[in-house]
Amino acid sequence: MSWPASLQARLALSVGLVLTVLWLLAATVTAVLVRGEMDEVFDSALRETAERILPLAVTDIVGREEQGLPQRLAPIRAHDEFFTYIVRDPEGRILLQSHAADAAVFPPWDGAGFRQTATHRFYGDAALQGTIRITVAEPLAHRAAVAREIQMGLGLPLLVLLPIALAAIVLAVRLSLAPLRRFRLRLAARGARDLSEVPAGDLPAEIAPLAATLNGLLARLRAAFEAERSFAANAAHELRTPLAGAIAQAQRLRSETRDPAAGARAAEIEATLKRLTRLSERLMQLARAEGGRLRTDTVADLRALARVVVDDIGRAGAPGRIALRLPDAAVMSDLDPDAFAILCRNLVENALRHGAPETPVDVTLTADAQLIVANDGPVVPPEMLDRLTARFKRANPEAEGSGLGLAIVAAIAERIGSPLDLASPRPGTTSGFEARVRLPAPAA
């Protein structure tokens, strides 16, 4: 038999088995001791019976008018006679016997004291210089029946109390392991990016070092990830100034040169530097999405933020291509305004970049705080759709972009506990792409 995988089941089973074995051993030892004491009591009763009946038998036999005639005592009322006796003379003739005595089971006289056959226990005694001899018999079946009753008396409470004791053991083990279950639930409730310390103050002393080791590992991982995010954010931030200067120099070169080839190369340099600038901005946004605090203690109306983001994108290069739909009632959320702006901007820019250029991009903020961005265009294959949230992954490798937009959105959605739903074609049509994310409601 293999042990169960559960620690709780192992403890309950092992303690229950040990308790059962000890209880059975104690009951067996008790039964053996009781049987020994019981034999002593029955032997004493056998001897007392002989010593009490013998004087009465002597008086009765001596006072008879006719000597040597056997006499059987009649019972006063019907009853079970566990002790039977016969009184004999030196020649073995029966002078007196109890009403249920069977002379065939009595052995020949061989002196006073205890004797035993396969079926009976005897005690013999004599009086008048051995001329009147009494033998008292007790069936061994009587003693066996009494012993069985005693064993049943010891065993029946065991059958009743043992299941109760096992249930109590299981309950006690379960209560004792409750802190471990709470620790496991707290650990399981953590998100993939939540590496904060898991409270373990109520754990038993045997488990606490394991929890401390786990928290130490989480702290080292958190420090490593923080260093990685900080490096990415700082590197992207530090690149902004030299990139801006390089772009300015490329623009100045374009304006000053009269050589068409040099002007074309300057334009290519400027375009490359701008792509590098956008990539650095995306890296900073990704670091913000993965490391910053995305929920605040205050709430704000997301409609105004959505309008500002959409207007800014429209003025920057997509006039008239964005159709914004907002509900009449306020959409309140405790999502950080910067995080919402990053989320909305990346979804809209991704739709503008990869959607059909002649069709508008629909941006909808619903009353139940769902942000839906949809665009028309070719259908994205299901196998590609599942990989779009990976870093530096694009549905169309020929299109511009860093491949980080949906990865940033997915990171924010995961941090706020809301899945990012991607669909292609967009619901109700045969083409296009739709991204949907539910924004967090204010905390109670």
C-alpha positions in Angstrom: 0.0 0.0 0.0 1.4 3.4 -1.0 1.1 6.4 1.2 -1.2 9.2 0.1 0.3 12.3 -1.4 -1.4 14.6 1.0 0.5 15.5 4.2 -2.8 15.9 6.0 -3.9 12.3 5.0 -0.4 10.9 5.9 -0.5 12.4 9.4 -4.1 11.4 10.0 -3.5 7.8 8.7 -0.3 7.3 10.6 -1.7 8.7 13.9 -4.9 6.7 13.4 -3.0 3.5 12.7 -0.7 3.9 15.7 -3.7 4.7 17.9 -5.6 1.7 16.6 -2.7 -0.7 17.2 -2.0 0.7 20.7 -5.7 0.5 21.5 -6.0 -3.1 20.3 -2.8 -4.0 22.2 -4.1 -2.4 25.3 -7.4 -4.2 25.0 -5.6 -7.6 24.4 -3.4 -7.1 27.4 -6.4 -6.1 29.5 -8.3 -9.1 28.4 -5.4 -11.5 29.3 -5.0 -9.9 32.7 -8.7 -10.0 33.3 -8.8 -13.6 32.2 -6.1 -14.5 34.8 -7.9 -12.6 37.5 -11.2 -14.2 36.5 -9.6 -17.7 36.7 -8.5 -16.9 40.2 -11.9 -15.7 41.2 -13.6 -18.8 39.7 -11.1 -21.1 41.4 -11.7 -19.3 44.7 -15.5 -19.7 44.2 -15.0 -23.4 43.3 -13.0 -24.0 46.5 -15.4 -22.0 48.7 -18.3 -24.0 47.3 -16.6 -27.3 48.2 -15.7 -26.1 51.7 -19.2 -24.9 52.4 -21.0 -27.9 51.0 -18.7 -30.6 52.6 -19.7 -29.9 56.3 -23.4 -30.0 55.3 -22.9 -33.2 53.3 -21.1 -34.8 56.3 -24.0 -33.9 58.6 -26.5 -35.2 56.2 -24.7 -38.5 55.5 -23.8 -39.3 59.2 -27.4 -38.6 60.2 -29.0 -41.0 57.8 -30.7 -44.1 59.0 -29.5 -46.2 56.0 -25.9 -45.8 55.1 -24.4 -46.1 51.6 -27.5 -45.2 49.7 -27.0 -42.4 47.0 -29.1 -39.3 47.3 -29.7 -36.6 44.6 -30.8 -33.2 45.8 -33.9 -31.9 44.1 -33.8 -28.2 42.9 -36.0 -25.7 44.7 -36.7 -24.1 41.3 -35.4 -24.5 37.8 -32.1 -22.8 37.2 -28.8 -23.1 35.4 -26.3 -24.9 37.7 -22.7 -23.9 36.9 -21.3 -25.7 39.9 -22.1 -29.4 40.3 -20.8 -31.7 42.9 -20.8 -35.3 44.0 -19.9 -36.8 47.4 -18.3 -40.2 47.5 -17.0 -42.8 50.0 -13.5 -44.3 49.8 -14.9 -47.1 47.5 -16.1 -44.4 45.0 -19.8 -45.0 45.7 -21.8 -41.8 45.3 -23.4 -40.7 48.6 -24.8 -37.3 47.6 -24.9 -35.3 44.4 -26.4 -32.1 43.0 -29.4 -32.4 40.8 -27.5 -31.6 37.5 -24.4 -33.5 38.3 -23.2 -36.0 35.7 -21.1 -38.7 37.3 -19.5 -39.5 34.0 -17.6 -36.2 33.8 -16.1 -36.6 37.3 -12.7 -38.2 37.3 -11.7 -40.8 39.9 -10.6 -39.5 43.3 -6.9 -38.8 43.4 -6.5 -36.4 46.3 -7.6 -33.0 47.4 -6.9 -29.9 45.2 -7.6 -28.7 41.8 -7.9 -30.8 38.7 -8.8 -30.1 35.1 -10.0 -32.1 32.1 -10.7 -31.0 28.6 -14.2 -29.9 29.6 -14.3 -29.2 33.3 -12.4 -27.7 36.2 -12.6 -29.6 39.5 -11.8 -29.1 43.2 -11.7 -32.0 45.6 -11.7 -32.1 49.4 -12.3 -34.7 52.1 -13.5 -35.0 55.7 -13.7 -37.6 58.5 -10.1 -38.8 57.7 -10.9 -39.1 54.0 -14.0 -41.3 54.3 -16.2 -38.6 52.8 -14.9 -37.0 49.7 -16.4 -34.1 47.7 -15.6 -33.0 44.2 -17.0 -29.8 42.8 -17.0 -29.3 39.0 -17.3 -26.2 36.8 -17.6 -26.4 33.0 -14.8 -24.6 31.2 -17.4 -23.5 28.7 -18.8 -21.3 31.5 -15.5 -19.6 32.0 -15.1 -19.2 28.2 -18.5 -17.6 27.9 -17.7 -15.1 30.7 -14.4 -14.3 29.0 -16.1 -13.7 25.7 -18.5 -11.3 27.4 -15.7 -9.5 28.9 -13.9 -9.3 25.5 -17.1 -8.0 23.9 -17.4 -5.5 26.6 -13.9 -4.3 25.9 -14.3 -4.5 22.1 -17.6 -2.9 21.5 -16.6 0.5 22.9 -13.5 0.2 20.7 -15.7 -0.2 17.6 -17.7 2.8 18.5 -15.0 5.1 19.8 -12.3 4.3 17.2 -14.2 5.9 14.3 -14.9 8.9 16.5 -11.2 9.1 17.5 -10.1 8.8 13.9 -12.5 11.6 12.9 -11.2 13.7 15.8 -7.6 13.0 14.6 -8.5 14.1 11.0 -10.1 17.3 12.4 -7.2 18.0 14.7 -4.7 17.5 11.8 -6.8 19.7 9.5 -7.0 22.5 12.1 -3.2 22.2 12.7 -2.5 22.5 9.0 -4.9 25.4 8.5 -2.0 28.0 8.5 -0.2 26.0 5.8 -3.3 26.0 3.7 -3.8 29.7 4.2 -0.1 30.3 3.2 -0.7 28.1 0.0 -3.8 30.1 -0.9 -2.1 33.4 -0.4 0.7 32.2 -2.6 -1.6 30.8 -5.2 -3.6 34.1 -5.3 -0.5 36.0 -6.4 -0.2 37.2 -10.0 2.7 36.2 -12.2 4.3 39.6 -11.5 3.5 39.9 -7.8 6.8 39.0 -6.0 6.1 40.7 -2.7 6.6 38.8 0.5 4.0 36.3 1.5 2.8 36.7 5.1 3.9 33.6 7.1 3.7 34.6 10.7 1.2 31.9 11.7 3.0 28.9 10.2 4.3 26.1 12.5 7.9 26.1 13.5 8.7 23.2 11.1 7.3 25.0 8.1 8.3 28.6 8.9 11.9 28.1 7.6 10.6 26.9 4.3 8.4 30.0 4.0 11.3 32.2 4.9 13.4 30.6 2.2 10.6 31.1 -0.3 10.2 34.8 0.7 14.0 35.2 0.4 13.9 33.8 -3.1 11.0 36.1 -4.0 12.9 39.1 -2.7 16.0 38.1 -4.8 13.8 37.7 -7.9 12.0 41.0 -7.2 15.4 42.8 -6.9 16.6 41.2 -10.2 13.4 42.1 -12.1 13.5 45.6 -10.6 17.1 46.0 -11.8 16.1 44.8 -15.2 13.1 47.1 -15.5 15.1 50.0 -14.1 17.9 49.5 -16.6 15.4 49.4 -19.5 13.6 52.5 -18.3 16.8 54.4 -17.6 18.4 53.4 -20.8 15.3 54.4 -22.8 15.2 57.7 -20.9 18.8 58.4 -21.4 18.5 57.8 -25.1 15.8 60.4 -25.6 18.2 63.4 -25.5 20.9 62.1 -27.8 18.2 60.8 -30.2 16.5 64.2 -30.2 19.9 65.8 -30.9 20.7 63.3 -33.7 17.2 63.9 -35.3 17.8 67.6 -35.2 21.2 67.2 -36.8 19.7 65.0 -39.6 17.0 67.5 -40.2 19.5 70.4 -40.4 21.7 68.3 -42.8 18.6 67.8 -45.0 17.9 71.5 -45.1 21.5 72.6 -45.7 22.6 70.1 -48.4 21.9 70.5 -52.0 22.9 67.0 -52.9 19.8 64.8 -53.5 21.7 61.7 -52.5 22.9 63.2 -49.3 19.4 64.5 -48.6 17.9 61.0 -49.1 20.5 59.5 -46.8 19.7 62.2 -44.2 16.0 61.4 -44.5 16.6 57.7 -44.0 18.8 58.5 -40.9 16.0 60.8 -39.6 13.4 58.0 -40.1 15.6 55.4 -38.4 16.2 57.7 -35.4 12.5 58.4 -35.1 11.8 54.6 -35.0 14.5 54.3 -32.4 12.8 57.1 -30.4 9.4 55.4 -30.6 11.1 52.1 -29.5 12.7 53.8 -26.5 9.3 55.3 -25.6 7.7 51.8 -25.8 10.4 50.3 -23.6 9.7 53.0 -21.0 6.0 52.2 -21.2 6.7 48.5 -20.9 8.8 49.1 -17.8 6.0 51.3 -16.4 3.4 48.6 -17.1 5.4 45.9 -15.5 6.8 47.7 -12.5 4.7 50.7 -11.6 1.6 51.0 -9.5 -1.4 50.7 -11.7 -4.2 51.2 -9.2 -4.6 54.5 -7.2 -6.5 55.5 -4.1 -8.6 58.0 -6.0 -11.0 57.5 -8.9 -11.4 59.4 -12.1 -13.8 59.6 -15.0 -12.2 57.7 -17.9 -14.2 59.5 -20.5 -12.2 62.7 -20.3 -8.9 60.7 -20.4 -10.1 58.7 -23.5 -11.1 62.0 -25.3 -7.7 63.6 -24.6 -5.7 60.5 -25.8 -7.8 60.2 -29.0 -7.6 63.9 -29.8 -3.9 63.9 -29.3 -3.4 60.9 -31.7 -5.8 62.5 -34.2 -3.8 65.7 -34.3 -0.5 63.9 -34.5 -1.3 62.2 -37.8 -4.7 60.6 -38.1 -7.2 63.4 -38.5 -10.8 62.1 -39.0 -9.8 58.4 -38.8 -10.8 57.8 -35.2 -14.5 57.4 -34.2 -14.8 57.8 -30.4 -18.0 56.6 -28.7 -18.5 57.5 -25.0 -21.4 56.8 -22.6 -23.5 59.6 -21.2 -22.8 58.6 -17.6 -19.4 58.9 -16.0 -17.2 55.8 -16.1 -15.3 55.9 -12.8 -12.2 53.8 -12.2 -9.2 53.7 -9.9 -6.9 52.8 -12.8 -3.9 55.1 -12.8 -4.5 57.8 -15.5 -1.0 57.3 -17.0 -1.6 53.6 -17.3 -5.0 54.1 -19.0 -3.4 56.6 -21.4 -0.6 54.1 -22.2 -3.3 51.3 -22.7 -5.6 53.4 -24.9 -2.8 54.9 -27.0 -1.2 51.6 -27.8 -4.5 50.0 -28.8 -5.5 53.0 -31.0 -2.0 53.3 -32.6 -1.9 49.6 -33.2 -5.3 49.8 -35.0 -4.3 52.8 -37.1 -1.0 51.2 -38.1 -2.3 47.7 -39.0 -5.9 48.5 -40.1 -7.2 49.4 -43.6 -6.1 53.1 -44.2 -9.4 54.1 -45.8 -11.6 52.9 -42.9 -12.1 54.5 -39.4 -10.9 53.0 -36.2 -13.8 52.6 -33.7 -12.9 53.4 -30.1 -15.7 52.6 -27.6 -15.8 53.1 -23.8 -18.8 51.3 -22.4 -20.8 52.2 -19.3 -19.5 49.1 -17.6 -15.9 50.2 -18.1 -14.9 48.2 -21.1 -12.5 49.7 -23.6 -13.1 48.3 -27.2 -10.8 49.3 -30.1 -11.7 47.8 -33.5 -10.5 48.3 -37.0 -11.2 46.9 -40.5 -8.6 45.0 -42.4 -7.4 41.5 -43.2 -8.2 38.7 -40.9 -5.4 37.6 -38.5 -5.0 33.8 -38.5 -5.9 32.1 -35.1 -2.3 30.8 -34.7 -0.9 34.3 -35.1 -3.6 35.8 -32.9 -2.4 33.8 -29.9 1.1 35.2 -30.3 0.4 38.9 -30.8 0.9 39.7 -27.2 4.5 38.4 -27.3 7.2 41.1 -27.3 8.4 42.2 -30.7 5.8 40.1 -32.5 3.8 41.7 -35.4 1.0 40.2 -37.5 2.5 41.9 -40.6 6.3 42.0 -40.6 6.3 44.5 -43.4 4.3 47.1 -41.3 5.9 49.7 -39.2 6.0 49.4 -35.4 8.1 48.0 -32.6 6.0 44.9 -31.9 5.6 46.0 -28.3 2.1 47.7 -28.4 0.0 44.7 -27.6 2.7 43.3 -25.2 2.4 46.5 -23.2 -1.4 46.3 -23.2 -1.3 42.7 -22.1 1.1 43.5 -19.3 -1.3 46.2 -18.0 -4.3 44.0 -18.4 -2.6 41.2 -16.4 -1.5 43.6 -13.7 -5.1 44.9 -13.2 -6.5 41.4 -13.2 -8.5 41.7 -16.5 -7.8 39.5 -19.6 -7.1 41.1 -22.9 -9.6 39.6 -25.5 -8.4 39.7 -29.1 -10.8 38.7 -31.9 -10.3 38.5 -35.7 -12.5 39.0 -37.6 -14.3 41.5 -35.5 -17.6 40.3 -34.1 -20.5 40.5 -36.6 -18.3 41.0 -39.6 -16.0 38.9 -41.9 -12.9 41.1 -41.6 -11.0 43.3 -39.2 -9.6 43.0 -35.7 -10.9 43.9 -32.2 -9.2 44.3 -28.9 -11.3 44.4 -25.7 -10.2 44.9 -22.1 -12.3 45.5 -18.9 -11.0 48.3 -16.8 -11.0 48.0 -13.0 -13.9 49.4 -11.0 -13.2 51.5 -7.9 -12.1 49.5 -4.9 -14.7 49.2 -2.1 
